């Protein structure tokens, strides 16, 4: 399924432990998963590896979230919104559905 979301879009988390928090999409994993900056932290345990002089320990990092669990955030209306696509002079543009404002 093709997503209308892009990197650097401001989104809000809809479900889970971070429900209601806002963040910015850092990058996509596969097609349907995104990593949101500052959201969904997990702790990963790593073994020490003396061959590459890596210390073991617990690393905190951001985990991926499915795109069905996030929604685009409209900062003008201060609510979540949907995206529609229109062509302006032959160029595809993304708009918010609620107020027809163009996304950057």
N, CA, C and O of each residue as an XYZ file, in Angstrom:
416
protein
N       0.844     -1.183      0.000
C       0.000      0.000      0.000
C       0.886      1.241      0.000
O       1.800      1.355      0.816
N       0.620      2.151     -0.898
C       1.403      3.370     -0.996
C       0.938      4.353      0.079
O      -0.259      4.552      0.285
N       1.893      4.952      0.744
C       1.598      5.896      1.812
C       1.720      7.327      1.303
O       2.548      7.618      0.440
N       0.901      8.204      1.836
C       0.987      9.620      1.494
C       1.922     10.363      2.444
O       2.142     11.564      2.291
N       2.470      9.647      3.421
C       3.405     10.246      4.371
C       4.800     10.303      3.766
O       5.163      9.466      2.939
N       5.578     11.293      4.183
C       6.948     11.465      3.713
C       7.855     11.725      4.920
O       7.376     12.010      6.018
N       9.160     11.624      4.704
C      10.116     11.961      5.749
C       9.967     13.436      6.111
O       9.621     14.256      5.260
N      10.225     13.770      7.359
C      10.112     15.121      7.926
C       8.674     15.604      8.066
O       8.465     16.793      8.311
N       7.671     14.733      7.923
C       6.284     15.095      8.220
C       6.073     15.020      9.727
O       6.615     14.136     10.390
N       5.286     15.948     10.266
C       4.949     15.908     11.691
C       3.745     14.995     11.865
O       2.714     15.185     11.219
N       3.881     14.002     12.742
C       2.829     13.011     12.943
C       2.497     12.889     14.426
O       3.268     13.300     15.293
N       1.316     12.308     14.692
C       0.901     12.020     16.061
C       0.691     10.517     16.180
O       0.180      9.877     15.261
N       1.091      9.961     17.319
C       0.955      8.533     17.575
C      -0.468      8.274     18.061
O      -0.962      8.971     18.947
N      -1.134      7.256     17.472
C      -2.532      6.982     17.784
C      -2.720      5.890     18.832
O      -3.715      5.912     19.556
N      -1.794      4.934     18.935
C      -1.949      3.813     19.871
C      -0.625      3.518     20.566
O       0.436      3.953     20.119
N      -0.705      2.777     21.658
C       0.499      2.310     22.343
C       0.909      3.185     23.505
O       0.166      4.065     23.938
N       2.112      2.926     24.003
C       2.599      3.620     25.195
C       2.872      5.095     24.942
O       2.875      5.889     25.882
N       3.100      5.474     23.696
C       3.379      6.869     23.344
C       2.177      7.562     22.708
O       2.341      8.542     21.982
N       0.984      7.066     22.973
C      -0.236      7.621     22.379
C      -0.371      9.108     22.709
O      -0.212      9.516     23.860
N      -0.669      9.916     21.680
C      -0.864     11.344     21.866
C       0.391     12.175     21.697
O       0.310     13.403     21.656
N       1.551     11.540     21.599
C       2.799     12.287     21.429
C       3.003     12.640     19.959
O       2.549     11.935     19.058
N       3.706     13.759     19.746
C       4.005     14.205     18.387
C       5.485     14.023     18.102
O       6.325     14.120     18.997
N       5.784     13.758     16.844
C       7.171     13.602     16.432
C       7.301     13.787     14.933
O       6.312     13.999     14.232
N       8.527     13.707     14.453
C       8.815     13.889     13.033
C       9.362     12.579     12.484
O      10.195     11.934     13.120
N       8.895     12.186     11.303
C       9.340     10.945     10.682
C      10.804     11.081     10.278
O      11.165     11.978      9.516
N      11.649     10.177     10.796
C      13.073     10.177     10.436
C      13.299      9.419      9.131
O      13.906      9.945      8.198
N      12.807      8.178      9.072
C      12.977      7.382      7.863
C      11.993      6.216      7.858
O      11.405      5.873      8.884
N      11.826      5.614      6.681
C      10.937      4.477      6.485
C      11.748      3.184      6.528
O      12.890      3.138      6.068
N      11.139      2.129      7.090
C      11.708      0.788      7.063
C      10.717     -0.071      6.286
O       9.522     -0.077      6.583
N      11.213     -0.785      5.304
C      10.360     -1.548      4.391
C       9.381     -0.565      3.762
O       9.797      0.505      3.319
N       8.094     -0.894      3.709
C       7.126      0.044      3.136
C       6.191      0.600      4.198
O       5.764      1.752      4.120
N       5.876     -0.223      5.187
C       4.807      0.137      6.111
C       5.269      0.498      7.515
O       4.435      0.652      8.407
N       6.556      0.637      7.735
C       7.065      0.975      9.052
C       7.898      2.246      8.984
O       8.641      2.467      8.027
N       7.762      3.083     10.020
C       8.528      4.325     10.087
C       9.203      4.425     11.449
O       8.756      3.824     12.426
N      10.278      5.190     11.497
C      10.926      5.528     12.757
C      10.652      7.000     12.993
O      10.988      7.845     12.164
N      10.037      7.305     14.137
C       9.663      8.671     14.482
C      10.660      9.191     15.510
O      10.959      8.519     16.497
N      11.165     10.381     15.267
C      12.197     10.973     16.118
C      11.664     11.207     17.534
O      10.664     11.902     17.718
N      12.335     10.622     18.536
C      11.991     10.830     19.937
C      10.821     10.014     20.449
O      10.325     10.278     21.544
N      10.361      9.022     19.680
C       9.183      8.235     20.053
C       9.536      6.744     20.021
O      10.392      6.322     19.244
N       8.874      5.952     20.868
C       8.957      4.489     20.866
C      10.381      3.987     21.128
O      10.954      3.267     20.310
N      10.936      4.371     22.262
C      12.273      3.918     22.636
C      12.221      2.494     23.171
O      11.302      2.131     23.905
N      13.220      1.683     22.796
C      13.366      0.333     23.322
C      14.783      0.188     23.865
O      15.672      0.970     23.528
N      14.981     -0.821     24.709
C      16.311     -1.106     25.237
C      16.808     -2.386     24.580
O      16.140     -3.419     24.615
N      17.975     -2.301     23.988
C      18.571     -3.441     23.294
C      19.841     -3.854     24.028
O      20.710     -3.024     24.297
N      19.942     -5.137     24.348
C      21.109     -5.668     25.046
C      22.129     -6.132     24.012
O      21.791     -6.855     23.075
N      23.384     -5.709     24.189
C      24.425     -6.114     23.247
C      25.575     -6.773     23.996
O      25.937     -6.366     25.100
N      26.138     -7.797     23.372
C      27.271     -8.510     23.960
C      28.556     -7.746     23.673
O      28.657     -7.060     22.656
N      29.539     -7.861     24.563
C      30.836     -7.243     24.261
C      31.555     -8.017     23.155
O      31.464     -9.243     23.080
N      32.260     -7.293     22.311
C      33.019     -7.909     21.226
C      34.423     -7.308     21.222
O      34.622     -6.209     20.705
N      35.399     -8.020     21.796
C      36.748     -7.457     21.875
C      37.433     -7.318     20.511
O      38.380     -6.541     20.384
N      36.983     -8.043     19.502
C      37.602     -7.961     18.174
C      37.443     -6.565     17.566
O      38.329     -6.081     16.863
N      36.315     -5.932     17.842
C      36.095     -4.569     17.323
C      36.068     -3.547     18.456
O      35.587     -2.427     18.282
N      36.583     -3.940     19.608
C      36.629     -3.107     20.817
C      35.272     -2.478     21.135
O      35.164     -1.272     21.360
N      34.246     -3.323     21.147
C      32.885     -2.883     21.466
C      32.535     -3.352     22.869
O      32.599     -4.544     23.171
N      32.165     -2.404     23.724
C      31.727     -2.756     25.069
C      30.289     -3.251     25.003
O      29.493     -2.782     24.189
N      29.976     -4.180     25.850
C      28.605     -4.654     25.946
C      27.795     -3.713     26.812
O      28.342     -2.813     27.449
N      26.496     -3.922     26.834
C      25.651     -3.105     27.682
C      24.246     -2.983     27.135
O      23.833     -3.725     26.245
N      23.530     -2.037     27.687
C      22.149     -1.796     27.280
C      22.112     -0.501     26.475
O      22.539      0.553     26.945
N      21.596     -0.602     25.261
C      21.513      0.550     24.361
C      20.047      0.944     24.217
O      19.192      0.089     23.988
N      19.760      2.226     24.350
C      18.409      2.732     24.137
C      18.330      3.322     22.740
O      19.128      4.185     22.375
N      17.350      2.846     21.950
C      17.201      3.359     20.590
C      15.734      3.410     20.206
O      14.882      2.839     20.886
N      15.445      4.102     19.104
C      14.075      4.244     18.625
C      13.698      3.032     17.786
O      14.476      2.586     16.944
N      12.499      2.500     18.019
C      12.010      1.354     17.261
C      10.999      1.824     16.220
O      10.494      2.945     16.285
N      10.719      0.957     15.270
C       9.802      1.288     14.180
C       8.347      1.180     14.636
O       8.021      0.424     15.551
N       7.485      1.951     13.977
C       6.044      1.957     14.231
C       5.347      1.731     12.897
O       5.776      2.266     11.874
N       4.279      0.948     12.899
C       3.517      0.725     11.668
C       2.785      2.010     11.285
O       2.340      2.759     12.156
N       2.660      2.264      9.979
C       2.061      3.529      9.541
C       0.576      3.631      9.873
O       0.016      4.727      9.861
N      -0.074      2.492     10.172
C      -1.484      2.554     10.556
C      -1.650      3.098     11.970
O      -2.760      3.458     12.364
N      -0.567      3.164     12.737
C      -0.622      3.636     14.116
C      -0.215      5.092     14.270
O      -0.076      5.579     15.392
N      -0.023      5.797     13.156
C       0.301      7.220     13.200
C      -0.624      7.974     12.254
O      -1.211      7.386     11.346
N      -0.747      9.270     12.472
C      -1.551     10.128     11.597
C      -0.837     11.461     11.442
O      -0.149     11.914     12.357
N      -1.000     12.085     10.289
C      -0.378     13.382     10.024
C      -0.997     14.417     10.959
O      -2.197     14.374     11.230
N      -0.183     15.343     11.449
C      -0.647     16.364     12.384
C      -0.665     17.716     11.689
O       0.333     18.142     11.108
N      -1.811     18.387     11.753
C      -1.979     19.714     11.158
C      -1.752     20.747     12.256
O      -2.564     20.864     13.174
N      -0.663     21.488     12.170
C      -0.318     22.445     13.223
C      -1.216     23.680     13.206
O      -1.324     24.367     14.222
N      -1.860     23.978     12.081
C      -2.769     25.137     12.015
C      -4.047     24.877     12.804
O      -4.509     25.745     13.545
N      -4.623     23.674     12.647
C      -5.852     23.337     13.362
C      -5.569     22.646     14.691
O      -6.473     22.469     15.507
N      -4.305     22.251     14.910
C      -3.881     21.563     16.129
C      -4.602     20.223     16.314
O      -4.905     19.823     17.438
N      -4.872     19.534     15.196
C      -5.540     18.235     15.208
C      -4.887     17.326     14.176
O      -4.130     17.774     13.315
N      -5.203     16.024     14.286
C      -4.745     15.118     13.236
C      -5.616     15.330     12.007
O      -6.737     15.829     12.103
N      -5.091     14.949     10.864
C      -5.778     15.248      9.612
C      -5.506     14.144      8.602
O      -4.751     13.209      8.871
N      -6.131     14.264      7.439
C      -5.876     13.371      6.318
C      -5.245     14.179      5.199
O      -5.300     15.408      5.186
N      -4.642     13.458      4.255
C      -3.956     14.107      3.144
C      -4.700     13.807      1.855
O      -5.132     12.678      1.623
N      -4.848     14.833      1.013
C      -5.361     14.602     -0.337
C      -4.329     15.127     -1.327
O      -3.538     16.016     -1.013
N      -4.355     14.563     -2.517
C      -3.376     14.924     -3.534
C      -4.084     15.610     -4.693
O      -5.087     15.113     -5.204
N      -3.552     16.760     -5.102
C      -4.067     17.510     -6.248
C      -2.900     17.827     -7.171
O      -1.737     17.818     -6.765
N      -3.241     18.107     -8.416
C      -2.235     18.542     -9.384
C      -2.378     20.036     -9.602
O      -3.455     20.516     -9.955
N      -1.295     20.774     -9.393
C      -1.258     22.204     -9.663
C      -0.266     22.442    -10.790
O       0.935     22.222    -10.629
N      -0.770     22.890    -11.923
C       0.068     23.145    -13.107
C       0.898     21.916    -13.469
O       2.066     22.031    -13.840
N       0.282     20.741    -13.356
C       0.951     19.502    -13.734
C       1.882     18.926    -12.687
O       2.530     17.910    -12.940
N       1.967     19.544    -11.516
C       2.841     19.065    -10.443
C       1.972     18.532     -9.307
O       1.021     19.186     -8.880
N       2.309     17.345     -8.826
C       1.549     16.713     -7.751
C       1.882     17.384     -6.423
O       3.052     17.492     -6.057
N       0.856     17.834     -5.700
C       1.026     18.485     -4.395
C       0.155     17.781     -3.365
O      -0.887     17.215     -3.697
N       0.595     17.823     -2.105
C      -0.172     17.248     -1.000
C      -0.842     18.364     -0.204
O      -0.224     19.388      0.084
N      -2.122     18.156      0.150
C      -2.912     19.138      0.885
C      -3.539     18.473      2.102
O      -3.798     17.269      2.101
N      -3.783     19.277      3.152
C      -4.605     18.811      4.264
C      -6.057     18.827      3.809
O      -6.473     19.747      3.105
N      -6.837     17.816      4.203
C      -8.237     17.757      3.788
C      -9.097     18.781      4.519
O     -10.063     19.283      3.944
N      -8.777     19.103      5.764
C      -9.654     19.962      6.558
C      -9.642     21.415      6.104
O     -10.692     22.056      6.064
N      -8.458     21.951      5.757
C      -8.397     23.371      5.413
C      -7.720     23.650      4.067
O      -7.398     24.799      3.765
N      -7.504     22.610      3.258
C      -6.907     22.743      1.919
C      -5.573     23.475      1.921
O      -5.217     24.102      0.923
N      -4.841     23.409      3.001
C      -3.525     24.041      3.057
C      -2.476     23.066      2.542
O      -2.536     21.867      2.817
N      -1.526     23.588      1.800
C      -0.506     22.751      1.177
C       0.516     22.297      2.218
O       0.891     23.060      3.109
N       0.961     21.044      2.094
C       2.024     20.536      2.970
C       3.357     20.947      2.403
O       3.534     20.994      1.186
N       4.305     21.249      3.285
C       5.629     21.648      2.802
C       6.457     20.476      2.379
O       7.597     20.649      1.948
